[in-house]
Amino acid sequence: MDNTDKTNPEEQAARIETGRLLFAQACEFVAGAATLDMLPDLPLTEVAFAGRSNVGKSSLINALTNRNTLARTSNTPGRTQQINFFDLGGRLYLVDLPGHGYAKASKEKIADWTDLVNTYLKGRANLRRVCLLIDARHGLKPVDREVMDMLDVAAVNYQIILTKVDKTNQSDLKSVLDKTQAELAKRPASHPEILRTSAAKGFGIEELRAELASMAEEIE
């Protein structure tokens, strides 16, 4: 099982090293927004992590940054209740979004989160890419397609990141990959490459770091 890359080995090794160096930098929480008027005005490129509740966003962010508690993890869906912004080495903001779909909260609260996240995704000038996390065991769900529809209309680039690939077998994973790839081919704002990850096993973390590092601000 590997993440296919079309670059030659030397180029890929250089990309991996660039990603390693970026994510070795300090990563600090800088702001949290529970309402639209709390969204901060920040100067750097942003990469947002979106996905269904309990898809593993916080675990993936922690794995990327080599920190156990940077993003709060929980077995309770809907635990992230605001948009959290993290400054990675003064070169890139990582943005942890509330999970869409099921959450143990009131319908009014969930509606507020949905409005907040959708407004952020559609209107954030510095947002370079959305990493849309999909559980490798389940594939795309209707609520994921709703987010993809919105991002397609808003022309916001997004990339599918499969999570928890260690919890599925090769045959099922290939089926999910093939179905997802076929659907992405019809979507104008989607990034063509699907990355496979496991926060628990560390699989795919280097490749995702390399991908995100390609969007980081250069140091002057």
N, C-alpha and C positions, 0 to 999 in steps of 0.2 A: 504494500500500500504506500503510494507516494503522491505528492502534489506535482503534477506535470508542469514542467517549465520549458519554454522554447529557447531560452538563452543557452549559450555554451557553458561548460562547467566553470571556466574561469570567471565569466561574467556573473554567473549565479553565486559563486563563492564570494565575489566582491560585494554583491547585493546583500548576501547573508551577513557579511562582516559589517557593512554599513548599518544594517538593522540592529545588529548586536550592540554596536557602539551607541546608537541613538537611545536604545532602551536600557542601556547601562546608566544613563543620565538620571538625575533626580526627577521624580514625578510627584508633583504636589497638587493637592486639592486647592482650587482657587475660587470656586463659586458654586453655589447651588441655587436652582431656580424652581420654585414650586408654582409660580404664577408668571404670566407673560411679562409683567412689569419688572420682574426680578431677573430677566435674562440679561447677562452682563455684556457690555461692549468690549470685546477682546480683539487684540491686534493680529493674532496669528491664524494660520490655517487650522481648521477643525476637521476631525474625523469622528463621526458619531457611530455608536454601537446600538443597534436596534434589534428587536426580536420579541417573540412571545414570552410571556411570563415563565420563568424557570427554565429558559433555554440555555442559560449558562453565561450570560453577559459578564457578570461580575467575576466569575471564575476565570474567564478568558482574559479580561483586563488584568487581573492579578497575575496570571501566568505570563502575559506579555511583559509586564513591568517587574517581574521577579519579586513581587510583594504579596504577602498573604492577606493583607487587610486594607489595601488601597481602596478597592471597591468592595462594598459590603455584600457578603454572600449569605444566602439563606435557602432552606428547603421550602420555605413558604412563598408561593408565587405572589408577585406584586409587592415585594418588600421595598424595592427602589421606588420612592414616592416623589422624586424630583429629578430634574435634569442636573447632573453633576459634571463639572468641568475640571479637568486635570491638566496641568502644564507639564509637558514632557521636555525638560532640558531647555526651555525657552525657545523651542523650535516647532512645537506642534501641540495642539490641544486635543486630548482624548475626551470624548463626551459620552457619558453613560446615561442612556435614556430609560425612562420607566417602561416596563414590559407591556406590550399590547396584548389584548385578549383577556383571559381569565385573571382575576386578582381577588384576594379576599378583602374587599373594600366595598363601600356603598356604590350604587350605580351613579350617584352624583359625583363622587370622588373620581371614579373611573372615567366619567365623561370629561371632567376637568383635566385629568392627565392626558387623555386622548387629544383634546383641543390644544393643550400646551405643546405636546410633541408634534402634532401635525403642523401647527403654526411655525414652530422652530424649523422643521424639516423643509417646509415650503419657502420660507422667507429669510433664511440665514445666509448672508452674503459670503461669509468666510468658510462655509461648509463645502469641503472638497469632495468628500465621499461618505456614503453611509454603508457601514458593514452590517448587512442584514443577516443575523444569525438564525440558522435553521437547524433543528434537532435532526441529526442524521438518521435516527430511528424512525422518524415520522414523515420527513419531507415537507413540502409546502402545504400549508393549510389555508382556508379561505381568508383568515385574518391577515396572513402574510401577503396574499395577493391583493388585498385592499391597500396595504402599505405600498406595494409595488406599483399598483395603479396610480396612486397619488404621486409617487416619485417620478413615474413616467410622464405624467401630465406636467409636473413642475420642472421637468428636465434636470432632476438631481441625480447624479451618478451614484449607483449603488452596486455593491458586490456581495454575492452570497457566500457566507462562511458557514460550512457545516460544522456543528459541534458534536461532541460525545461520540466520535467515530469509533472509539474503543468499545462501545457498548452495542455494536451491531456487527453482523458478519459481512464478508466480502460480497456475497451475492446480493444481499439486501442493499448494501451500500451502493453497488454499481447500478442497481435499479433506480434508487433515489437520484443518483448523479445523472443518469441518462434522462430521466423524466424532467429533472430540473433544468438541465442543459437545453432540452428541446423547448421548454417554455421560455427560457431566457432569450432564445434566438428570435422570439417575436416581440421582445420588449426593448424599446429604443434607449432607455436610460441605464440599462443593466451593463455591468462590466462582464466581459465574456468568460473570465476565468473563475471557477469555483474553487475555493480553498477548503481543505479538510483539516479539522483540528481536534485535538483532545487536550483540554486543560489539565486533566488528571495525569495523562501519560506524557505530555509535552510534545505530542505529535503536531506538526504543522505550525508550531509557534515561530520558528526561525523564518519560515516563508512569509508568514503574515507580518512579522516585524519588518522584513525586507520590503514588502509591498507598501507598508505605511511609511517607511523611511523615504520612499521615493516621492512622497508628498510633503515632507517636512521643509520648513523654511531654512534656507542656507544661512550660515553664520557670516556676517559681514566683517 
